Amino acid sequence: MVFEGFSKEALLFLDEIAANNTKEWFEANRDRYEKLILNPSRAFVEEMGEHLMALVPTINAIPKINGSLFRIYRDIRFRKDKTPIKTRIGIIFWQGGGKRMQSSSFYLHFGTQTLFMAAGIRGFSDETLKKYRNYIQNEKNRETLHEVMQNLSQKGYRLPEPKYKRLPGEFDKDISYAELTKYANMFVYKEIPHPKAFFNENFCDFAYEIYEEMLPMQEWVYEMTLYDG
């Protein structure tokens, strides 16, 4: 399957989902979803995965649902928003043998207006949060992360805000780079209008250049996930 870019019709289809967000409507239009979104996404995963192996040989690029692709149906059990169909399309490439959402990853999603690209982990589980806090007990690890964040910020990339207001109890109050202890995730991201390359075969090259710049965050987070001290 050759990737030739995503289409403007795909974005219009996402608009239609927003206006007709029912299972009945979606199932009646499932063939359009497969043609406009699912099949191009699979082709993108295959080609982008080959690109990313040059950066990270152990990257996972699996062109199927619950692999690098996400279900189009939203899990509404614990959400205020009860609309059943997602209106943005997510794709993930994760490193190593861990769970995809708790492994350092290259990620993107797109909706009708913007493209979001990220590297790292966008939300720590309790287990990963504990590992993160143990890992940054080491001053060198904190210093390296601080430098990565500073360098990426200077290049125009964005970073999440700390979740917690107070220093966690296991850290000394005089710790260096204390703000790092207050995060419940660690990633870098960029959100932009869809570039011209999004709509043609050059999108893999476009994405590769961004992910290459994000690589220091990807690598730091991956090393953190391997820590068992």
C-alpha distance (Angstrom), angle and dihedral (degrees) to the residues before:
residue distance angle dihedral
M1 . . .
V2 3.81 . .
F3 3.80 119.2 .
E4 3.80 111.8 -134.1
G5 3.81 99.4 168.6
F6 3.77 132.3 -90.0
S7 3.78 118.6 -69.1
K8 3.77 133.2 -122.8
E9 3.80 85.3 -126.5
A10 3.81 87.8 63.7
L11 3.80 90.3 58.5
L12 3.80 90.7 47.8
F13 3.78 88.2 51.6
L14 3.82 89.8 55.4
D15 3.80 87.5 53.0
E16 3.78 88.4 53.0
I17 3.79 91.0 51.6
A18 3.80 89.6 53.7
A19 3.79 90.2 52.3
N20 3.83 95.1 43.5
N21 3.78 103.6 31.6
T22 3.80 102.4 167.9
K23 3.77 132.7 112.0
E24 3.78 90.3 -123.5
W25 3.80 93.5 56.6
F26 3.78 92.6 44.1
E27 3.78 95.1 50.0
A28 3.81 89.4 50.1
N29 3.81 87.6 54.3
R30 3.78 99.7 36.9
D31 3.80 92.5 115.5
R32 3.81 89.5 59.7
Y33 3.82 90.1 49.3
E34 3.79 90.7 53.1
K35 3.81 93.5 46.9
L36 3.81 98.5 42.3
I37 3.80 102.9 33.3
L38 3.79 117.5 6.0
N39 3.81 99.8 49.5
P40 3.84 95.4 43.6
S41 3.83 88.6 47.1
R42 3.79 90.9 53.6
A43 3.80 90.9 49.3
F44 3.80 90.5 48.5
V45 3.81 92.0 51.5
E46 3.80 91.3 51.9
E47 3.79 95.3 49.2
M48 3.81 97.2 36.5
G49 3.79 89.8 49.2
E50 3.79 90.0 58.7
H51 3.80 89.6 50.6
L52 3.80 93.4 49.0
M53 3.79 94.0 51.0
A54 3.79 86.2 72.3
L55 3.82 87.3 63.1
V56 3.80 100.5 32.4
P57 3.83 116.0 16.8
T58 3.83 91.8 -167.2
I59 3.81 94.9 54.9
N60 3.80 117.8 133.8
A61 3.81 114.8 -133.8
I62 3.80 107.5 170.7
P63 3.83 113.9 169.2
K64 3.79 98.4 -148.1
I65 3.79 140.5 83.8
N66 3.83 112.1 -77.3
G67 3.79 87.1 20.4
S68 3.80 115.5 71.4
L69 3.80 90.1 -29.9
F70 3.80 127.8 70.3
R71 3.78 129.6 -138.2
I72 3.80 113.4 -95.7
Y73 3.79 90.0 -139.2
R74 3.79 114.4 85.3
D75 3.81 121.4 -133.0
I76 3.80 98.7 -122.3
R77 3.81 98.6 175.7
F78 3.79 95.5 102.5
R79 3.81 101.0 21.5
K80 3.78 131.9 98.5
D81 3.80 88.9 -145.0
K82 3.81 104.0 76.9
T83 3.80 97.3 -178.7
P84 3.81 104.1 125.0
I85 3.82 102.7 -146.7
K86 3.79 126.2 68.9
T87 3.79 116.7 -125.9
R88 3.79 96.0 -159.5
I89 3.78 128.0 56.9
G90 3.80 120.8 -132.2
I91 3.81 128.5 -160.1
I92 3.80 126.1 -177.0
F93 3.81 136.0 -169.5
W94 3.80 110.8 -169.9
Q95 3.76 131.7 -170.6
G96 3.78 127.7 -123.9
G97 3.78 133.0 -11.3
G98 3.80 101.6 -50.8
K99 3.79 130.5 103.4
R100 3.78 109.9 -64.5
M101 3.83 96.6 -122.3
Q102 3.82 93.4 45.9
S103 3.80 96.0 44.6
S104 3.76 124.2 86.0
S105 3.78 105.3 -94.5
F106 3.75 149.1 171.8
Y107 3.78 106.8 -122.6
L108 3.78 140.2 178.7
H109 3.74 139.6 174.1
F110 3.76 132.1 -176.8
G111 3.76 134.1 -161.6
T112 3.75 132.5 174.0
Q113 3.81 95.5 -69.5
T114 3.79 111.6 23.8
L115 3.77 147.4 29.9
F116 3.82 117.8 -136.2
M117 3.82 120.0 -161.7
A118 3.80 127.0 -178.9
A119 3.80 146.3 164.4
G120 3.80 127.9 -153.8
I121 3.81 128.4 31.0
R122 3.80 117.5 -42.9
G123 3.79 96.4 -160.8
F124 3.81 129.4 17.8
S125 3.77 121.3 -139.3
D126 3.82 114.9 -138.0
E127 3.79 88.9 -96.8
T128 3.80 94.0 49.9
L129 3.81 92.0 45.2
K130 3.80 89.7 54.7
K131 3.81 90.1 48.8
Y132 3.82 91.2 48.5
R133 3.79 92.2 51.7
N134 3.78 92.1 47.4
Y135 3.79 90.6 49.0
I136 3.79 94.6 52.0
Q137 3.79 92.0 50.9
N138 3.79 80.6 86.4
E139 3.80 109.2 83.4
K140 3.81 93.7 -147.6
N141 3.80 90.7 56.3
R142 3.81 90.6 50.3
E143 3.78 91.6 47.9
T144 3.80 92.5 49.8
L145 3.81 92.0 49.2
H146 3.80 91.1 48.1
E147 3.81 90.4 52.9
V148 3.82 92.1 47.6
M149 3.79 91.0 51.1
Q150 3.80 92.7 46.7
N151 3.80 93.8 48.8
L152 3.80 94.0 48.2
S153 3.78 92.2 45.8
Q154 3.80 90.0 53.0
K155 3.81 88.4 54.3
G156 3.79 90.3 56.6
Y157 3.79 99.8 -99.4
R158 3.78 120.6 136.3
L159 3.80 130.9 -126.5
P160 3.80 131.1 -156.9
E161 3.79 122.7 -103.6
P162 3.82 119.7 -109.5
K163 3.80 111.6 -95.9
Y164 3.77 98.2 -150.2
K165 3.79 128.3 63.1
R166 3.78 98.9 -157.8
L167 3.77 134.6 55.5
P168 3.83 109.5 -100.1
G169 3.78 112.2 -108.4
E170 3.81 95.7 -114.9
F171 3.82 92.1 65.4
D172 3.80 127.6 81.2
K173 3.80 112.1 -114.0
D174 3.82 90.9 -125.5
I175 3.80 95.0 53.3
S176 3.80 116.9 139.6
Y177 3.82 116.9 -110.9
A178 3.80 88.7 13.3
E179 3.81 92.7 173.2
L180 3.81 89.6 71.8
T181 3.79 90.1 68.0
K182 3.82 91.5 65.0
Y183 3.80 98.7 63.8
A184 3.80 125.2 107.9
N185 3.81 92.1 -170.0
M186 3.76 138.5 18.8
F187 3.77 123.4 -146.4
V188 3.77 144.1 117.9
Y189 3.78 123.5 -129.8
K190 3.77 148.3 178.5
E191 3.81 127.7 -156.6
I192 3.79 118.2 -166.5
P193 3.81 141.8 153.9
H194 3.79 111.3 -86.8
P195 3.82 107.4 -77.2
K196 3.79 120.1 -135.7
A197 3.80 88.6 -107.5
F198 3.81 90.1 63.0
F199 3.81 87.8 74.0
N200 3.81 98.6 51.0
E201 3.78 144.7 40.7
N202 3.83 92.1 -80.9
F203 3.81 93.3 74.3
C204 3.80 93.4 93.6
D205 3.81 90.3 56.3
F206 3.81 90.4 46.5
A207 3.81 91.9 50.6
Y208 3.80 92.6 44.4
E209 3.81 92.1 57.8
I210 3.80 91.3 53.0
Y211 3.78 94.5 45.1
E212 3.79 90.3 47.9
E213 3.80 89.2 57.9
M214 3.81 90.2 46.3
L215 3.82 91.7 50.1
P216 3.85 96.5 100.8
M217 3.81 89.6 61.7
Q218 3.80 91.4 44.8
E219 3.80 90.4 52.3
W220 3.81 95.5 45.7
V221 3.79 92.8 50.4
Y222 3.79 91.9 46.0
E223 3.80 91.8 52.9
M224 3.79 88.5 49.4
T225 3.81 91.8 54.1
L226 3.81 90.0 54.6
Y227 3.81 92.9 54.5
D228 3.79 115.2 110.6
G229 3.80 100.8 168.8
